[in-house]
Amino acid sequence: MPKSKRDKKVSLTQTKRKGLELKQKLIEKIRETADKYARIFTFSVHNMRNVQLKEIRQEWNHSRFFFGKNRVMQLALGRTEEDEYRENLHKLTRHLQGQTGLLFTNATEKEVLGYFSELYIPDYARSGTEAAQTVVLEEGALTEFSHSLEPQLRQLGLPTQLKKGVIHLLKEHTVCEKGQVLNPEQCRILKLFGHQMSNFHITMEGMWSNSGKWKTFNDIPEPIIPERVKVKPKKDADKNKDDGSGIADDEDKSEDGDEDEDEDLEEDEET
C-alpha cells in the first residue's frame, strides 16, 4: 500500500534563537582584539573570492580579520564619539559600508600597504559584473576545441561553423564592450577562451592606531588594464573536449560557491 502524503511527522520541539547571543559574543571578541593589537586597518574587497581570502588569512595568521556584519562591528567599536570604545574609533566605523572589513595587526603601516598594494589575483569574471575591457575573438579555425562543442558555441551566440571536423569562427566577434554588465553567456565564453578579466584585490582605506590617531589613504594605485584585447582559444581547452557539458557545470559551481562564501564568512566571524 502506498504511503499517504498526509502522513508527515511534525516536530513540536522548540529551539532557542542564537542570533543575539552570537552578536554579543562577536562584539566582545572585537573589543578584546582591539585591545590586543596596535593598529586597525579598514579595507575593501574587490571581486570577492573566498578561497583567496582564506589564503590571505593563513598567511597573516599573526593578525586578525573581521569581514561582514558591518553593523555589529560598528556597534562594537562605536558609531559616535559618545559611545566609541576607544578614542577616534567612531571615525573608523564610518568607513564600514559594503564589502568592507577590519584588519587587526601589529604590523607597521609600510608592511601592510606594501603587501596589499601588490596583491592582484586574476580570476574569471562573473555574471553581473562590469566588463573592465573590450574583448574581441579573432576570426579563424578554433583547432583547440573538439567538434562536439560547436552546437554549444552557437548557443552562446558565436558565429561558428564546422568545416571538415574543425570549428571555425566565421568572423571577428566582440564578446563584450568595456563598461557593459556581463551576462552568463558572456562569462562562459570568456572562461572557455581562458580570459581572466577580473582581479581579486584588497584596498586599504584607513588606519587607526592605539594612540588614538586616525588616518585615511587616498592615493590608492589603480591597476593598468588595456581597454581592448583580442583573445585566442586557450591551449588547455582540450579538457572540455568530451561533450561540452563542462561549460555549464563550471558556471553552476561558481554560482554555488557564492552562497558558500557567505556562510563561511559568518562562521569565521563567530569563531
N, C-alpha and C positions, 0 to 999 in steps of 0.2 A: 504493500500500500504506500503510495507516495506521501511524503511528508508535507503537512499543511504549511502554507506560507504564513499563516497567522500564528503558528506555534513559534514564538520568539521569546527568548529569555531576556528579561528586563532586570538590570541590576539596580537595587534600591540603596546601595551603599553611598555614603557621602564622603567627599574628599575636600580638604581644606585648600583654598587658593594660596599659592606661594608667591604671588606677584609682589605684594607689598613687602613681605619678609625678605625676598631676594633683592629688591631695590634698596632696602635698608642696609643689607649686608654689603652691597656694592658701594653705597655711599661711604660706609665705614672703611672699606678697603681702599677707596680712592684717597680718603683723607690720611690714612696710615701711610700710603705710598707717597703722598705729598710731603710728609714729614721725613721720609726716608731718603729721598733723592734731592740733589742740589738744584736741578733745573727741570722745568716742564715746557715741552715744545708742543704747539698746536700744529697739526699737519692736515693736508687734504690729499685724498687718494683719487687718482685719475685712472679710468678704465680698470675698475676693481677686479682683481683676481685673487681668490682666497688662497690658492696654492703659493703664489709669490709672497703674499703677506705672511703666511706661516713660515716660509723660509727666512724672511727678514726677522721674524720673532726669534727664531732659533739662533740666528747669527748675532742678534742683540739680546742674548739671554741675560746679560748683565744689567739690562734695563727693563722697563715695563711698559707695555702698550695697553691702552684702553680705546676701543673703537666701537662706535654705535651708541645708541641710547643717550643722545646729546642732552636731553632734559634732565636725566638722572645725574650726569656729570656736572651740569650747570648747578643743580641743587646741591651737590656735594661740595663744590668749591665756592659757591655763592654767586648769585646773579647781580646783586647790587653791592654797593660799598658798605651798606649796613650789615648785611648777612654774609659777607665773604669770609672764608675760612682762614685765609692769610692775607696779608696786605697786597692790594692791587690784583688779586685773583679775579675780581669781577671784570677786569679789562680782558683777561684771557677768555672767560666764558662767553664773551660777546662773539667770539670767532667760532664757536661750536655750532655750526649750521651745515646741513647737508652731509656729504661724505667726508666728515672731519673726525679727528681723534686726538688723543693725548699720548705723548711720549715722555715718560718719567725716566731721567737718566742722570748719571754723574759725569758723563762725557762732556767735553767742552763744546762751545758753540762752533768752533772751527772744525772739530771732528764730525759733528752731526751734519753741518751744512756741506762739508766736503764729501761725505758718503752719499747723502741723498741727492746732491746735485748731479751725480754721475749715474744714478740708478734709473736706467730706462730699459725695460724688458719688453721686447717686441712680442706681439700676440695677434691673433686673428680678430678682426672687427666683429662685433655682434649686432644683431638686428636692433634698430632704434638709435644707434649711434650716428654721429655726423661724420661724413667722409672727410678725411684730412687732406685728400688729394684726388685729382682726376686719374682714373685708371683705365688704360686702353689695352685691349688684346690685339696682338698682331695677326694679320691675315696669313693663312697658310696651313700646312699639314700639322696636325696635333699627334705626332707619332708616339708621344709618351703615353697616350691613353688607349685603352682597349676599345675595340669596335663596339662592344656591348654598352658602352657609356653614351653613345651617340643619341639615342632617344631621350635620355635624361638631360643631356646638354641642350637639346632643342626645347625641352620643357622649361628649362631655366631661362630661355629667351635668346640663346646663342644661335646665330645663323650658320649651322653646321650641315655637312652632307658627308655620307660615307662613299668613298671612292676607292675601289679595289681593296676593301678591308681597312682603310685608313681614314680617320676622321679629319675633315678639312674645315677650317673656318673660312667661309666664303668671302668675307670682307672684314675690314677692321671694325672692331666692336668696342664701344665705350661702356664699361661696366657701371661706372658712377662718375658724377661730377663733384668737384670739391664743394663742400658745404651741404651736400644733399644728405637727407636722412636715409640710411641704408635699410632695405627690406631683407627678409630671409633669403630670397633668391640671390640677391647681390652678394650677401655674405657667403653663401655656399660656393658661388663662382670664385670669389677671392680665395677661399680656403682650398678649393680644388686646384687652383693655379699656384698655391703656395705663397700668396702675397699677404704678409703680415702688416696691416695698416695701423693697428692700434699699438700704443705703448703704455704698459703699466708703469706708473711712476708716482712718487710721493713728493709733494712740495711742502716745505716748512713755512708756516705763516707767521709765527711769532714765538717768543721765548720769555718765560718767567723764571727768575732766579730767586732762591730763598732769601736773598737780601731785600726782596720786595720790588725789584725793578722789572718793568715790562718793556719788551722791545718787539717791534714788528719788522718783518722782512719784506721789502717792496721790490728790490732788484732781483727778481727770480728769473734766471735764464730760461729761454724757450728753445726747444729742440728745432733744428733746421730740417724742414720737410719739403722735398721738391713738390711743386704744385701739380705736375703732370708726369706720369710714368707709363711706360709700355711694358707689359708683362707677358712672359712666355710660360709654357707649361713647366711645372716643377719636375725635376728629374726622378724623384721617388714616387711619381704618380702611379706606378705600376702596383702599388699596394692596394689600390682601389679597382684593379682590373677585373675582378671576378664578375660582378654584375652591376656595379654602380650603386648598390644599396647603401654603401658606406657613407655616401654624401649625406643622406637624410639622417642616418644614425648618428653621425658626428654632431649634427646640429641639435638633435634631440638631447644628446648628452650634455652639451653646453648649456642648454636651457635648464635641464635638471640640476646642473651644477650651481646655477644661480640661487636656487632655492636652498641648496645645501650650505651655500656661503652664509646666508642669513642665520641659519641655525647654528653654524659653527661659531660665528662671531658672538652670538648671545652667550654660548657656553663659555667662550674664552673670557668674557667679562665677569661671568658669575663664578668662575673657578679660580 
